[in-house]
Amino acid sequence: MHAFAALIDGLIYTRSRDHKVKLIADYLRTTPDADRGWALAALAGTLSISTVKAAAIRAMAEERFDPMLFRMSRDYVGDTAETVALMWPDVSQDVVAPTASEVIDMLSGTSRARAPAVLAELMDRLDANGRYALLKLATGGMRVGISARLAKTAFGQAFGLSVDDVEEVWHALRPPYAELFAWGEGKSERPDPADSAFFRPFMLAHPLEDGNVNLDDFVAEWKWDGIRIQIASTGGETRLFSRGGDEVTGAFPEIAAAFNGIGVVDGELLVRGDVQGGEAASFNALQQRLGRKNVTAAMQAEYPVFVRLYDILFDGTEDVRALPWTMRRNRLEMFVAKLDAVRFDLSVIIQARDFDHLAEMRAAARAVAIEGVMLKRRESPYLAGRKVGLWYKWKREPLVADCVMMYAQRGSGKRSSFYSDYTFGCWTPDGALLPVGKAYSGFSDEELKWLDRFVRNNTVARFGPVREVEKSLVLEVAFDAVHESKRHKSGIAMRFPRISRLRRDKPADEADTIAALRAMIG
Amino acid sequence: MWIDPSRPAERALVTHGHADHARSDHGAVWATPETLAIMALRYGTEMGTPIAYGDGFEANGVKISFHPAGHVLGSAQILLEHAGERVVVTGDYKRRFDPTCAPFEAVACDVLITEATFGLPVFTHPPIEDEIAKLLAAREANADGCIVVGAYALGKAQRIIAELRRAGFDAPIYIHGAMQKMCDLYAAHNVPLGELILATGLAKAEMKGAIVVAPPSAMHDRWAQRLPYPITAMASGWMRVRQRARQRNVELPLVISDHADWTELTDTLLELRPAETWITHGRTDALGRWCELHQLKARALDLVGREEEDES
């Protein structure tokens, strides 16, 4: 565990992506089999120990520590696993630290009921850094800024392979990846990718900052406000991948099950129907599902998902990425026609007379759950990454409102211990403030320090971790749309709110009213 | 008469030289000779009455005496005795060995007014030898570059240097200009720091393999950009929490503090068992809860003007 714990800490304190890749690659080269395989699985998110859940860690902590002291510590540290690892008493030097494989064996070999005791026994054999790595390994949430794709990149770098080579065989293999390492070290043949569907890098767009494009050369589509997704199917199996190349099949099983084509397509995952204010309003629900390995039938029923397709990379087994967009579009239209219309449809082409007309349509599109416009060069091949002059995204201007800060809460992760999550409100006709949203981004580090200080110096009441503040600070909040909401007392909710400016100059009673905000409902 | 007043006061007792305890422009000041020397260095000509450790005087029928706190050079606890009742104000303190200052002395008392900067059970400062070893190992591994250690200019910086010497590191140590006078002051008070070189205007090649000690504020400054491949280290008790280190872009966190950690705070309370404990700046709520669990009478004392981030 020492080497793995050192790797985890190294990754936490390293900012540069290249340096992170190097740290992982060095570890993978120098660590014995099984240990390194489990570590790779942990980094790539393919390790799952069914006996240990986050609740088991809290239960273990509450048994050992005073719940109040634990809560205060958790509140300060911002991470349960780290809090437990730091609070746990140190043990004598002469115990033998377990290896990563031993940890996996012991935890997978026990029952859910026995798991906390086994975990506690392992904790007693490790120092603070080891305990942290153990808890992260056991729960699977590493949170060290490593995606599956980056872990595979590092494996490739360790053994002189390209990430696409690794990707191709990856899904045919299972942790602790003995065959993968044997292949990497040249001790055996390339593993058989079998009938395996794998990820191909997405083509990405540059923002269209100013100026315009000629619609003779470019085609316009709506920029859908969902989750970008790639579907790859060999016929035998179908996999879904998110923007970063991470597999999300388990989060959206109904999509994988309904897909009956062979090939690789690119599109946007959306929620059908008028759930909670329309398609885009359920974006948060989609996001929540994205992080899950499995979903319940209830979740599937509550938010019926479908994929709006806009490109095709493989038609059958034929790689069509080199074809111009116009020809791929023809292929895509024929491809989509054969799919289940409940789960798949085609992204429409916007029929605009010219660029000015398109600008008008974009401005009017706020009512629809659309993020803006995509502009794609008609001749563009499908290329990995962001290439100049081929694809542009042209986002809508955000709406803004002046709101008053009401409550603040400490953040987690990078913002742990800072009061960085703010609830803000607008005025009712009778001079009361009602919350209209919550935001935790949009400000600079300097502004965060100032805001944190403001909260500490202007607290009027505390409710557990929440501080109520003096209603004196005006925050300019930017958001994409506002819609009706039964969950909020104000009757409205913002979509994707973020702090755009601190209006220290503005008196709180001059902030916006609920009525003004309501008028922005599209 | 005030102890560590945050505003100019006519008569002030000062526990130690850190800026949030020793302010300028008081009328009369009583402090240890070392603290007075530090205040003179920082504020110019300030005078005061020196009180050596163990010594004291009487004012308004209260006997006042100064006792080592082990925090930084000259740091003191203040004992107030009146009508048989004894009150100790710890100021900032620690219980661990520190080659740069006199060790903490446990003073029996009825009321203890204690600091609680690291008053959460997550704060355990590891042995300093381990942290110094980490620093030296990072230097070995980064032969083409240097290590910049962020350390508070009074106390922490000199302790790091003295501990490096104790670990056998005898090469010159480079310091930021803002630290030179304080290092000289320490050396003049019989705290040998070895050869120190000002890390300004030197060629990059000359700085290869160097350990550079600088105030935290200079770490991400233009000054630091002139150093060859610097690794950013930070010596602070806050470095115990990973995200705190990340927030400050620290690559090599060194958990080194001049404050008592949770174990020292609680052990001190168990050792002294005061009839009553007042908890001042820091994590007052958690230490208060601990006192409750151990049937010790305690209350939080809100003080103004104390930096919550004492070491930043």
Interface residues (C-beta under 8 A of the other chain):
Chain A: D9 I12 Y13 T14 R15 F65 D66 M68 L69 M72 S73 Y76 V77 G78 D79 E82 T83 L86 M87 D90 A128 Y132 G413 K414 R415 S416 S417 F418 R456
Chain B: L120 P121 V122 F123 T124 P126 R240 V241 R242 Q243 R244 A245 R246 Q247 N249 V250 E251 L252 P253 R283 D285 A286 R289 W290 L293 E308
